[in-house]
Amino acid sequence: MNERVPIELEVNGEAVAKYVEPRLSLADFLREELELTGTHQGCEMGACGACLVLLNGKAVHSCLMFAVQAHGDHVETVEGLSQRKAIADIQQAFHNNNALQCGFCTAGMLVTAHELLSRNTTPTRHEIRDGLSGNYCRCTGYQAIVDSIVSVARSRAGNVDTPASPGERGTAS
Amino acid sequence: MKARAFKYFRTQSLEDALQAFDRAGGEGCYLAGGQSLVPSLSLRLQAPELLIDISRIESLTGISRSGNVLRVGALTRHAEMLTSPEIARHAPLLRRAAPFVAHPAIRNMGTFGGTIALADPSAEFPAMTLAMDAEFEIASLAGTRTTKADGFFRGLFETGLQPGEILTAINIPCFGNADRCVFDELARRRGDYALVGAGVQGNFAQDLVSTIRIAFLSVGSTPLRARHAEAAITGRALSADAISDAQAALGDDLDPEDNEETSATMRMHLARVLLGRLLGRLSQPDCMRQDEVT
């Protein structure tokens, strides 16, 4: 039963064809077979959100599916989002706001923020916190992460008074 | 934290999936969204020899209305409950419960049929099928059959599904003009398993309750209907007295147990508090207009 089976999928815009064991998780496949180590693995049971990737454009836990399930699909990792500059402003906002410390959760946070902002261009702080409920961060207390996403939403809406708007800091949410 | 080796079979044919299960001689397992199954495999709580991926079977997808029944394909993702106009209009209780189901990324993969077939007592949607008086379409090599949500949830993770059967669709009576529904749950953090949750759907004549169904989650080994509480308010207006009677009657419906999270006494108390809040909201004639969903 350890025999490998062929899979073909698109990862970050490139066609990938590999032989994998069916039990190999998509997260392990991305990290070990493709060396895309931006996708992190924390809990390996869908609780922490560090392993989020986009599957056909939707955020999913790459630890909660096997690579074989993605046969024929489009996968985009944080590397892909970063390289095509889809999240450049989110990354910059995280940097400006010190929205990361150890950085372990950051890839998942960026994927969630990207999907959230593509679904809802003007999220409230409550909606952002709700959207982040599946992403654990053990360093920051989330405040700066929420601030960052608020600032990106504002600047994308053409409101440029924002990067790291001090008025946002410490507001109740 | 890695699954034991297994064989993987993906098919677009319901018939092929049923036959593959049959040939596996009890060592097969269906895979849909996998949001509960995959961690269970990783923890080796389950170790089937064959995973049969049913997620690409077209006949298990789609939401359609026929007469007074909304047919929701078993592969409908939880996230679709938040965006589908058909769900919002014809099965609004699902729309109202959906924000409480896990987290956004889980909702993108998890399926309606999967959560019902798993029957986790703390899951929102299985309990809501009781409140909506839903009916399940089930396929096997012998053909198809239907069964009501009432009576389907038999024990902890135990349902009326026989080995090899596939839940293909959920039929829901369409929400009517004189119907009202509410959902809420108490949890330490949004997305965490609820300490207690409930959905209520009722039919009203003026302000009198004609029929009402109250379904709880996270208070026992299965999703549970609160039939005594329902009886206490049927035929009455949802006055403070009526609501208080329903809360009192809840003692005959629920029998929560102590666990590491909370005591049985506290869970019972929370169930009564939640029921009071829900019936209070339901008593408002305009409760379906309030955008309570966040």
HADDOCK unambig.tbl for C-alpha pairs under 7 A between the chains (distance, minus, plus):
assign (segid A and resid 1 and name CA) (segid B and resid 5 and name CA) 5.85 0.50 0.50
assign (segid A and resid 1 and name CA) (segid B and resid 6 and name CA) 5.60 0.50 0.50
assign (segid A and resid 1 and name CA) (segid B and resid 7 and name CA) 5.92 0.50 0.50
assign (segid A and resid 2 and name CA) (segid B and resid 5 and name CA) 5.87 0.50 0.50
assign (segid A and resid 22 and name CA) (segid B and resid 6 and name CA) 6.57 0.50 0.50
assign (segid A and resid 22 and name CA) (segid B and resid 7 and name CA) 6.42 0.50 0.50
assign (segid A and resid 22 and name CA) (segid B and resid 8 and name CA) 6.06 0.50 0.50
assign (segid A and resid 23 and name CA) (segid B and resid 3 and name CA) 5.96 0.50 0.50
assign (segid A and resid 23 and name CA) (segid B and resid 4 and name CA) 6.92 0.50 0.50
assign (segid A and resid 23 and name CA) (segid B and resid 5 and name CA) 5.64 0.50 0.50
assign (segid A and resid 23 and name CA) (segid B and resid 6 and name CA) 6.46 0.50 0.50
assign (segid A and resid 45 and name CA) (segid B and resid 39 and name CA) 5.03 0.50 0.50
assign (segid A and resid 58 and name CA) (segid B and resid 108 and name CA) 6.73 0.50 0.50
assign (segid A and resid 59 and name CA) (segid B and resid 105 and name CA) 5.27 0.50 0.50
assign (segid A and resid 59 and name CA) (segid B and resid 108 and name CA) 6.98 0.50 0.50
assign (segid A and resid 60 and name CA) (segid B and resid 105 and name CA) 4.77 0.50 0.50
assign (segid A and resid 60 and name CA) (segid B and resid 106 and name CA) 6.59 0.50 0.50
assign (segid A and resid 60 and name CA) (segid B and resid 108 and name CA) 6.58 0.50 0.50
assign (segid A and resid 60 and name CA) (segid B and resid 109 and name CA) 6.82 0.50 0.50
assign (segid A and resid 61 and name CA) (segid B and resid 105 and name CA) 6.59 0.50 0.50
assign (segid A and resid 64 and name CA) (segid B and resid 34 and name CA) 6.77 0.50 0.50
assign (segid A and resid 64 and name CA) (segid B and resid 35 and name CA) 6.00 0.50 0.50
assign (segid A and resid 64 and name CA) (segid B and resid 38 and name CA) 5.53 0.50 0.50
assign (segid A and resid 64 and name CA) (segid B and resid 39 and name CA) 6.53 0.50 0.50
assign (segid A and resid 65 and name CA) (segid B and resid 34 and name CA) 6.73 0.50 0.50
assign (segid A and resid 65 and name CA) (segid B and resid 38 and name CA) 6.47 0.50 0.50
assign (segid A and resid 131 and name CA) (segid B and resid 104 and name CA) 6.41 0.50 0.50
assign (segid A and resid 133 and name CA) (segid B and resid 103 and name CA) 6.25 0.50 0.50
assign (segid A and resid 133 and name CA) (segid B and resid 190 and name CA) 6.76 0.50 0.50
assign (segid A and resid 133 and name CA) (segid B and resid 191 and name CA) 6.52 0.50 0.50
assign (segid A and resid 134 and name CA) (segid B and resid 103 and name CA) 5.13 0.50 0.50
